[in-house]
Amino acid sequence: MTLSVGSVTIDCNDVAIVSGFWSAALDIPLDPDASPYVASLNRTGTALPRFLFLNVPEAKTAKNRLHLDLLGDRDVPRAEEVARLVDLGATHLADKDEWGHSWAVLTDPEGNEFCVAAAQ
């Protein structure tokens, strides 16, 4: 048996805010059947990844053990992309430069960490 990733699932308290942020950040429209309990991006599309946003009662309390590493467009400086994401509701936590790579650490509107690096 071979497994494949069905979706990247993000637990959240406010599905509309978090799914709206990621829709704008990734420029992928929300699927039309969103509700206060579940929303998705690219659920029926053939391209990956697919994203699922699920309402959960508990708040995030610790650092993510799994996170997204996003690559910016080659023509857009990383600082510009970070500023765009902050304008959408992200929080810029830090800039890192380690092991020959540099990236920015951010959180979405509910504190889920993700990183942004410049395309190579």
DRENTORKOL-3810 file (N, C-alpha, C; in nm, 4 decimals):
REM DRENTORKOL-3810
@n.u->0.0837; n.v->-0.1172; n.w->0.0000; ca.u->0.0000; ca.v->0.0000; ca.w->0.0000; c.u->0.0888; c.v->0.1243; c.w->0.0000
@n.u->0.0522; n.v->0.2242; n.w->-0.0797; ca.u->0.1242; ca.v->0.3502; ca.w->-0.0849; c.u->0.0345; c.v->0.4604; c.w->-0.0335
@n.u->0.0871; n.v->0.5425; n.w->0.0548; ca.u->0.0104; ca.v->0.6546; ca.w->0.1088; c.u->0.0410; c.v->0.7809; c.w->0.0311
@n.u->-0.0545; n.v->0.8704; n.w->0.0281; ca.u->-0.0326; ca.v->1.0042; ca.w->-0.0257; c.u->-0.0983; c.v->1.1034; c.w->0.0697
@n.u->-0.0563; n.v->1.2271; n.w->0.0640; ca.u->-0.1122; ca.v->1.3288; ca.w->0.1512; c.u->-0.2469; c.v->1.3726; c.w->0.0952
@n.u->-0.3513; n.v->1.3607; n.w->0.1771; ca.u->-0.4842; ca.v->1.4033; ca.w->0.1354; c.u->-0.5021; c.v->1.5522; c.w->0.1516
@n.u->-0.4535; n.v->1.6059; n.w->0.2632; ca.u->-0.4602; ca.v->1.7502; ca.w->0.2855; c.u->-0.3702; c.v->1.7868; c.w->0.4018
@n.u->-0.3354; n.v->1.9121; n.w->0.4074; ca.u->-0.2714; ca.v->1.9701; ca.w->0.5238; c.u->-0.3862; c.v->2.0267; c.w->0.6064
@n.u->-0.4032; n.v->1.9780; n.w->0.7276; ca.u->-0.5166; ca.v->2.0185; ca.w->0.8103; c.u->-0.4696; c.v->2.1120; c.w->0.9211
@n.u->-0.5409; n.v->2.2233; n.w->0.9351; ca.u->-0.5076; ca.v->2.3228; ca.w->1.0358; c.u->-0.6261; c.v->2.3358; c.w->1.1305
@n.u->-0.6039; n.v->2.3008; n.w->1.2574; ca.u->-0.7069; ca.v->2.3199; ca.w->1.3594; c.u->-0.7128; c.v->2.4681; c.w->1.3943
@n.u->-0.8334; n.v->2.5190; n.w->1.4164; ca.u->-0.8463; ca.v->2.6613; ca.w->1.4468; c.u->-0.9751; c.v->2.6885; c.w->1.5238
@n.u->-0.9762; n.v->2.7999; n.w->1.5950; ca.u->-1.0967; ca.v->2.8424; ca.w->1.6658; c.u->-1.1903; c.v->2.9197; c.w->1.5746
@n.u->-1.1345; n.v->2.9999; n.w->1.4824; ca.u->-1.2154; ca.v->3.0780; ca.w->1.3903; c.u->-1.1813; c.v->3.0373; c.w->1.2469
@n.u->-1.2593; n.v->2.9449; n.w->1.1942; ca.u->-1.2348; ca.v->2.8889; ca.w->1.0611; c.u->-1.2326; c.v->2.9984; c.w->0.9548
@n.u->-1.3239; n.v->3.0942; n.w->0.9630; ca.u->-1.3315; ca.v->3.1990; ca.w->0.8604; c.u->-1.2042; c.v->3.2832; c.w->0.8570
@n.u->-1.1546; n.v->3.3231; n.w->0.9732; ca.u->-1.0344; ca.v->3.4070; ca.w->0.9767; c.u->-0.9125; c.v->3.3305; c.w->0.9284
@n.u->-0.8918; n.v->3.2106; n.w->0.9784; ca.u->-0.7711; ca.v->3.1351; ca.w->0.9437; c.u->-0.7751; c.v->3.0890; c.w->0.7978
@n.u->-0.8877; n.v->3.0362; n.w->0.7517; ca.u->-0.8953; ca.v->2.9927; ca.w->0.6119; c.u->-0.8867; c.v->3.1126; c.w->0.5175
@n.u->-0.9457; n.v->3.2261; n.w->0.5566; ca.u->-0.9352; ca.v->3.3467; ca.w->0.4750; c.u->-0.7925; c.v->3.3963; c.w->0.4640
@n.u->-0.7187; n.v->3.3906; n.w->0.5757; ca.u->-0.5778; ca.v->3.4300; ca.w->0.5738; c.u->-0.5007; c.v->3.3430; c.w->0.4760
@n.u->-0.5141; n.v->3.2108; n.w->0.4902; ca.u->-0.4372; ca.v->3.1208; ca.w->0.4041; c.u->-0.4812; c.v->3.1295; c.w->0.2582
@n.u->-0.6082; n.v->3.1526; n.w->0.2335; ca.u->-0.6563; ca.v->3.1718; ca.w->0.0967; c.u->-0.5861; c.v->3.2914; c.w->0.0324
@n.u->-0.5803; n.v->3.4022; n.w->0.1046; ca.u->-0.5147; ca.v->3.5224; ca.w->0.0531; c.u->-0.3634; c.v->3.5042; c.w->0.0444
@n.u->-0.3038; n.v->3.4425; n.w->0.1460; ca.u->-0.1591; ca.v->3.4242; ca.w->0.1487; c.u->-0.1111; c.v->3.3391; c.w->0.0322
@n.u->-0.1843; n.v->3.2326; n.w->0.0016; ca.u->-0.1431; ca.v->3.1386; ca.w->-0.1024; c.u->-0.2086; c.v->3.1662; c.w->-0.2374
@n.u->-0.2997; n.v->3.2650; n.w->-0.2415; ca.u->-0.3731; ca.v->3.2991; ca.w->-0.3628; c.u->-0.4469; c.v->3.1770; c.w->-0.4192
@n.u->-0.5157; n.v->3.1063; n.w->-0.3284; ca.u->-0.6001; ca.v->2.9917; ca.w->-0.3639; c.u->-0.7395; c.v->3.0224; c.w->-0.3110
@n.u->-0.8406; n.v->3.0248; n.w->-0.3975; ca.u->-0.9745; ca.v->3.0597; ca.w->-0.3480; c.u->-1.0289; c.v->2.9550; c.w->-0.2506
@n.u->-1.1085; n.v->3.0030; n.w->-0.1565; ca.u->-1.1793; ca.v->2.9119; ca.w->-0.0662; c.u->-1.2773; c.v->2.8283; c.w->-0.1456
@n.u->-1.2920; n.v->2.7038; n.w->-0.1098; ca.u->-1.3953; ca.v->2.6210; ca.w->-0.1711; c.u->-1.5317; c.v->2.6755; c.w->-0.1297
@n.u->-1.6341; n.v->2.6606; n.w->-0.2131; ca.u->-1.7612; ca.v->2.7303; ca.w->-0.1920; c.u->-1.8451; c.v->2.6842; c.w->-0.0730
@n.u->-1.8181; n.v->2.5698; n.w->-0.0153; ca.u->-1.9056; ca.v->2.5176; ca.w->0.0897; c.u->-1.8521; c.v->2.5399; c.w->0.2312
@n.u->-1.7764; n.v->2.6478; n.w->0.2512; ca.u->-1.7196; ca.v->2.6763; ca.w->0.3837; c.u->-1.8302; c.v->2.7021; c.w->0.4857
@n.u->-1.8030; n.v->2.6644; n.w->0.6092; ca.u->-1.8965; ca.v->2.6875; ca.w->0.7193; c.u->-1.8149; c.v->2.7333; c.w->0.8401
@n.u->-1.8792; n.v->2.7676; n.w->0.9515; ca.u->-1.8026; ca.v->2.8028; ca.w->1.0719; c.u->-1.7244; c.v->2.6845; c.w->1.1305
@n.u->-1.7483; n.v->2.5642; n.w->1.0803; ca.u->-1.6869; ca.v->2.4435; ca.w->1.1366; c.u->-1.5788; c.v->2.3828; c.w->1.0481
@n.u->-1.5887; n.v->2.4057; n.w->0.9171; ca.u->-1.4919; ca.v->2.3472; ca.w->0.8250; c.u->-1.4859; c.v->2.4309; c.w->0.6978
@n.u->-1.3656; n.v->2.4449; n.w->0.6461; ca.u->-1.3442; ca.v->2.5121; ca.w->0.5178; c.u->-1.2258; c.v->2.4442; c.w->0.4510
@n.u->-1.2135; n.v->2.4654; n.w->0.3216; ca.u->-1.1030; ca.v->2.4021; ca.w->0.2507; c.u->-1.0560; c.v->2.4897; c.w->0.1350
@n.u->-0.9332; n.v->2.4633; n.w->0.0939; ca.u->-0.8741; ca.v->2.5243; ca.w->-0.0249; c.u->-0.8330; c.v->2.4107; c.w->-0.1166
@n.u->-0.8734; n.v->2.4196; n.w->-0.2433; ca.u->-0.8269; ca.v->2.3244; ca.w->-0.3447; c.u->-0.8678; c.v->2.1799; c.w->-0.3156
@n.u->-0.9819; n.v->2.1594; n.w->-0.2467; ca.u->-1.0230; ca.v->2.0246; ca.w->-0.2086; c.u->-1.0457; c.v->1.9340; c.w->-0.3291
@n.u->-1.1029; n.v->1.9876; n.w->-0.4358; ca.u->-1.1324; ca.v->1.9040; ca.w->-0.5518; c.u->-1.0321; c.v->1.9241; c.w->-0.6641
@n.u->-0.9319; n.v->2.0077; n.w->-0.6420; ca.u->-0.8313; ca.v->2.0322; ca.w->-0.7448; c.u->-0.7334; c.v->1.9174; c.w->-0.7553
@n.u->-0.6625; n.v->1.9142; n.w->-0.8645; ca.u->-0.5643; ca.v->1.8084; ca.w->-0.8848; c.u->-0.4265; c.v->1.8479; c.w->-0.8321
@n.u->-0.4050; n.v->1.9775; n.w->-0.8148; ca.u->-0.2749; ca.v->2.0231; ca.w->-0.7646; c.u->-0.2681; c.v->2.0041; c.w->-0.6131
@n.u->-0.1494; n.v->1.9853; n.w->-0.5636; ca.u->-0.1280; ca.v->1.9742; ca.w->-0.4203; c.u->-0.0523; c.v->2.0963; c.w->-0.3728
@n.u->-0.0601; n.v->2.1354; n.w->-0.2510; ca.u->-0.1338; ca.v->2.0687; ca.w->-0.1454; c.u->-0.2796; c.v->2.1148; c.w->-0.1401
@n.u->-0.3591; n.v->2.0356; n.w->-0.0727; ca.u->-0.4954; ca.v->2.0717; ca.w->-0.0379; c.u->-0.4935; c.v->2.1098; c.w->0.1097
@n.u->-0.5770; n.v->2.2050; n.w->0.1475; ca.u->-0.5813; ca.v->2.2505; ca.w->0.2857; c.u->-0.7210; c.v->2.2329; c.w->0.3418
@n.u->-0.7276; n.v->2.1895; n.w->0.4661; ca.u->-0.8535; ca.v->2.1724; ca.w->0.5373; c.u->-0.8410; c.v->2.2478; c.w->0.6699
@n.u->-0.9439; n.v->2.3250; n.w->0.7045; ca.u->-0.9460; ca.v->2.4032; ca.w->0.8277; c.u->-1.0612; c.v->2.3539; c.w->0.9118
@n.u->-1.0300; n.v->2.3050; n.w->1.0308; ca.u->-1.1306; ca.v->2.2464; ca.w->1.1184; c.u->-1.1447; c.v->2.3263; c.w->1.2466
@n.u->-1.2683; n.v->2.3519; n.w->1.2857; ca.u->-1.2962; ca.v->2.4195; ca.w->1.4115; c.u->-1.2713; c.v->2.3223; c.w->1.5260
@n.u->-1.1932; n.v->2.3670; n.w->1.6227; ca.u->-1.1688; ca.v->2.2879; ca.w->1.7434; c.u->-1.1927; c.v->2.3778; c.w->1.8646
@n.u->-1.2327; n.v->2.3211; n.w->1.9774; ca.u->-1.2658; ca.v->2.4046; ca.w->2.0937; c.u->-1.1440; c.v->2.4586; c.w->2.1685
@n.u->-1.0324; n.v->2.3893; n.w->2.1627; ca.u->-0.9172; ca.v->2.4315; ca.w->2.2418; c.u->-0.8289; c.v->2.5268; c.w->2.1613
@n.u->-0.7607; n.v->2.6158; n.w->2.2330; ca.u->-0.6675; ca.v->2.7089; ca.w->2.1713; c.u->-0.5310; c.v->2.6423; c.w->2.1553
@n.u->-0.4497; n.v->2.6938; n.w->2.0658; ca.u->-0.3135; ca.v->2.6466; ca.w->2.0491; c.u->-0.2343; c.v->2.6836; c.w->2.1742
@n.u->-0.1550; n.v->2.5910; n.w->2.2265; ca.u->-0.0842; ca.v->2.6167; ca.w->2.3516; c.u->0.0671; c.v->2.5969; c.w->2.3433
@n.u->0.1171; n.v->2.5392; n.w->2.2363; ca.u->0.2610; ca.v->2.5130; ca.w->2.2267; c.u->0.3074; c.v->2.5304; c.w->2.0829
@n.u->0.4375; n.v->2.5280; n.w->2.0650; ca.u->0.4961; ca.v->2.5413; ca.w->1.9320; c.u->0.4511; c.v->2.4246; c.w->1.8442
@n.u->0.4242; n.v->2.4564; n.w->1.7164; ca.u->0.3885; ca.v->2.3513; ca.w->1.6208; c.u->0.5023; c.v->2.2503; c.w->1.6090
@n.u->0.4702; n.v->2.1240; n.w->1.6008; ca.u->0.5702; ca.v->2.0210; ca.w->1.5735; c.u->0.5864; c.v->1.9994; c.w->1.4237
@n.u->0.4931; n.v->2.0490; n.w->1.3465; ca.u->0.4954; ca.v->2.0416; ca.w->1.2007; c.u->0.4533; c.v->2.1780; c.w->1.1501
@n.u->0.5234; n.v->2.2310; n.w->1.0494; ca.u->0.4856; ca.v->2.3608; ca.w->0.9968; c.u->0.5141; c.v->2.3677; c.w->0.8475
@n.u->0.4592; n.v->2.4690; n.w->0.7828; ca.u->0.4822; ca.v->2.4899; ca.w->0.6405; c.u->0.6080; c.v->2.5735; c.w->0.6209
@n.u->0.6886; n.v->2.5361; n.w->0.5224; ca.u->0.8000; ca.v->2.6169; ca.w->0.4746; c.u->0.7585; c.v->2.6657; c.w->0.3365
@n.u->0.7377; n.v->2.7950; n.w->0.3232; ca.u->0.6905; ca.v->2.8529; ca.w->0.1982; c.u->0.8058; c.v->2.9185; c.w->0.1246
@n.u->0.8037; n.v->2.9077; n.w->-0.0076; ca.u->0.9036; ca.v->2.9722; ca.w->-0.0920; c.u->0.8395; c.v->3.0892; c.w->-0.1632
@n.u->0.9068; n.v->3.2037; n.w->-0.1581; ca.u->0.8577; ca.v->3.3213; ca.w->-0.2281; c.u->0.8923; c.v->3.3157; c.w->-0.3760
@n.u->0.8319; n.v->3.4042; n.w->-0.4505; ca.u->0.8590; ca.v->3.4206; ca.w->-0.5929; c.u->1.0009; c.v->3.4744; c.w->-0.6097
@n.u->1.0717; n.v->3.4279; n.w->-0.7098; ca.u->1.2092; ca.v->3.4733; ca.w->-0.7336; c.u->1.2173; c.v->3.6248; c.w->-0.7542
@n.u->1.1103; n.v->3.6846; n.w->-0.8076; ca.u->1.1117; ca.v->3.8269; ca.w->-0.8408; c.u->1.0689; c.v->3.9165; c.w->-0.7256
@n.u->1.0312; n.v->3.8594; n.w->-0.6122; ca.u->0.9823; ca.v->3.9389; ca.w->-0.4992; c.u->1.0767; c.v->3.9168; c.w->-0.3807
@n.u->1.1367; n.v->4.0234; n.w->-0.3299; ca.u->1.2240; ca.v->4.0078; ca.w->-0.2128; c.u->1.1461; c.v->3.9486; c.w->-0.0944
@n.u->1.2150; n.v->3.8667; n.w->-0.0148; ca.u->1.1490; ca.v->3.8028; ca.w->0.0992; c.u->1.0865; c.v->3.9055; c.w->0.1930
@n.u->1.1528; n.v->4.0168; n.w->0.2150; ca.u->1.0984; ca.v->4.1195; ca.w->0.3047; c.u->0.9651; c.v->4.1725; c.w->0.2540
@n.u->0.9494; n.v->4.1840; n.w->0.1230; ca.u->0.8214; ca.v->4.2287; ca.w->0.0663; c.u->0.7126; c.v->4.1253; c.w->0.0907
@n.u->0.7473; n.v->3.9996; n.w->0.0739; ca.u->0.6495; ca.v->3.8922; ca.w->0.0961; c.u->0.6094; c.v->3.8869; c.w->0.2426
@n.u->0.7050; n.v->3.9016; n.w->0.3313; ca.u->0.6752; ca.v->3.9025; ca.w->0.4751; c.u->0.5828; c.v->4.0199; c.w->0.5076
@n.u->0.6102; n.v->4.1364; n.w->0.4528; ca.u->0.5251; ca.v->4.2535; ca.w->0.4765; c.u->0.3829; c.v->4.2295; c.w->0.4264
@n.u->0.3696; n.v->4.1653; n.w->0.3103; ca.u->0.2362; ca.v->4.1330; ca.w->0.2570; c.u->0.1614; c.v->4.0408; c.w->0.3521
@n.u->0.2291; n.v->3.9400; n.w->0.4037; ca.u->0.1660; ca.v->3.8457; ca.w->0.4952; c.u->0.1268; c.v->3.9127; c.w->0.6267
@n.u->0.2106; n.v->4.0014; n.w->0.6756; ca.u->0.1777; ca.v->4.0768; ca.w->0.7971; c.u->0.0538; c.v->4.1625; c.w->0.7720
@n.u->0.0453; n.v->4.2247; n.w->0.6559; ca.u->-0.0740; ca.v->4.3031; ca.w->0.6212; c.u->-0.1995; c.v->4.2163; c.w->0.6188
@n.u->-0.1843; n.v->4.0874; n.w->0.5861; ca.u->-0.2982; ca.v->3.9947; ca.w->0.5827; c.u->-0.3364; c.v->3.9430; c.w->0.7215
@n.u->-0.2499; n.v->3.9650; n.w->0.8225; ca.u->-0.2821; ca.v->3.9199; ca.w->0.9579; c.u->-0.1774; c.v->3.8331; c.w->1.0237
@n.u->-0.0667; n.v->3.8046; n.w->0.9547; ca.u->0.0414; ca.v->3.7253; ca.w->1.0144; c.u->0.1188; c.v->3.8113; c.w->1.1140
@n.u->0.1938; n.v->3.7432; n.w->1.2002; ca.u->0.2876; ca.v->3.8097; ca.w->1.2905; c.u->0.4275; c.v->3.7640; c.w->1.2538
@n.u->0.5183; n.v->3.8584; n.w->1.2343; ca.u->0.6576; ca.v->3.8279; ca.w->1.2012; c.u->0.7337; c.v->3.8090; c.w->1.3315
@n.u->0.7805; n.v->3.6876; n.w->1.3564; ca.u->0.8487; ca.v->3.6568; ca.w->1.4825; c.u->0.9989; c.v->3.6795; c.w->1.4759
@n.u->1.0623; n.v->3.6361; n.w->1.3656; ca.u->1.2085; ca.v->3.6424; ca.w->1.3610; c.u->1.2579; c.v->3.6200; c.w->1.2189
@n.u->1.3798; n.v->3.6666; n.w->1.1954; ca.u->1.4534; ca.v->3.6325; ca.w->1.0741; c.u->1.5676; c.v->3.5419; c.w->1.1171
@n.u->1.5895; n.v->3.4362; n.w->1.0418; ca.u->1.6931; ca.v->3.3385; ca.w->1.0753; c.u->1.7916; c.v->3.3287; c.w->0.9592
@n.u->1.9151; n.v->3.2997; n.w->0.9916; ca.u->2.0191; ca.v->3.2771; ca.w->0.8920; c.u->2.1121; c.v->3.1720; c.w->0.9507
@n.u->2.0845; n.v->3.0481; n.w->0.9168; ca.u->2.1611; ca.v->2.9370; ca.w->0.9740; c.u->2.1858; c.v->2.8312; c.w->0.8674
@n.u->2.2941; n.v->2.7596; n.w->0.8798; ca.u->2.3271; ca.v->2.6454; ca.w->0.7931; c.u->2.3274; c.v->2.6834; c.w->0.6452
@n.u->2.3625; n.v->2.8095; n.w->0.6156; ca.u->2.3681; ca.v->2.8533; ca.w->0.4765; c.u->2.2334; c.v->2.8895; c.w->0.4169
@n.u->2.1301; n.v->2.9006; n.w->0.4991; ca.u->1.9960; ca.v->2.9351; ca.w->0.4520; c.u->1.9425; c.v->3.0500; c.w->0.5367
@n.u->1.8556; n.v->3.1294; n.w->0.4751; ca.u->1.7905; ca.v->3.2347; ca.w->0.5522; c.u->1.6403; c.v->3.2279; c.w->0.5287
@n.u->1.5645; n.v->3.2617; n.w->0.6343; ca.u->1.4198; ca.v->3.2542; ca.w->0.6266; c.u->1.3598; c.v->3.3425; c.w->0.7345
@n.u->1.2310; n.v->3.3680; n.w->0.7207; ca.u->1.1561; ca.v->3.4430; ca.w->0.8209; c.u->1.0581; c.v->3.3478; c.w->0.8877
@n.u->1.0411; n.v->3.3636; n.w->1.0182; ca.u->0.9448; ca.v->3.2851; ca.w->1.0945; c.u->0.8246; c.v->3.3750; c.w->1.1233
@n.u->0.7055; n.v->3.3260; n.w->1.0900; ca.u->0.5827; ca.v->3.4009; ca.w->1.1113; c.u->0.4794; c.v->3.3105; c.w->1.1768
@n.u->0.3692; n.v->3.3714; n.w->1.2198; ca.u->0.2538; ca.v->3.2940; ca.w->1.2645; c.u->0.1308; c.v->3.3460; c.w->1.1915
@n.u->0.0334; n.v->3.2568; n.w->1.1714; ca.u->-0.0935; ca.v->3.2982; ca.w->1.1120; c.u->-0.1773; c.v->3.3670; c.w->1.2206
@n.u->-0.2994; n.v->3.4110; n.w->1.1909; ca.u->-0.3774; ca.v->3.4845; ca.w->1.2908; c.u->-0.4068; c.v->3.4099; c.w->1.4212
@n.u->-0.3934; n.v->3.2776; n.w->1.4229; ca.u->-0.4153; ca.v->3.2032; ca.w->1.5472; c.u->-0.2877; c.v->3.1455; c.w->1.6049
@n.u->-0.1717; n.v->3.1909; n.w->1.5571; ca.u->-0.0471; ca.v->3.1519; ca.w->1.6180; c.u->0.0207; c.v->3.0289; c.w->1.5604
@n.u->-0.0284; n.v->2.9748; n.w->1.4484; ca.u->0.0366; ca.v->2.8603; ca.w->1.3847; c.u->0.1618; c.v->2.9090; c.w->1.3104
@n.u->0.2774; n.v->2.8521; n.w->1.3454; ca.u->0.4028; ca.v->2.8955; ca.w->1.2865; c.u->0.4171; c.v->2.8479; c.w->1.1432
@n.u->0.4848; n.v->2.9309; n.w->1.0628; ca.u->0.5269; ca.v->2.8924; ca.w->0.9279; c.u->0.6475; c.v->2.9750; c.w->0.8929
@n.u->0.7222; n.v->2.9326; n.w->0.7916; ca.u->0.8436; ca.v->3.0015; ca.w->0.7508; c.u->0.8324; c.v->3.0442; c.w->0.6053
@n.u->0.9028; n.v->3.1521; n.w->0.5728; ca.u->0.9097; ca.v->3.2019; ca.w->0.4359; c.u->1.0553; c.v->3.2180; c.w->0.3989
@n.u->1.0945; n.v->3.1536; n.w->0.2898; ca.u->1.2311; ca.v->3.1645; ca.w->0.2385; c.u->1.2230; c.v->3.2170; c.w->0.0960
@n.u->1.3330; n.v->3.2730; n.w->0.0521; ca.u->1.3398; ca.v->3.3168; ca.w->-0.0865; c.u->1.3629; c.v->3.1963; c.w->-0.1758
@n.u->1.3046; n.v->3.1984; n.w->-0.2946; ca.u->1.3262; ca.v->3.0887; ca.w->-0.3908; c.u->1.4718; c.v->3.0859; c.w->-0.4302
@n.u->1.5261; n.v->2.9692; n.w->-0.4513; ca.u->1.6662; ca.v->2.9534; ca.w->-0.4899; c.u->1.6829; c.v->2.9675; c.w->-0.6390
END
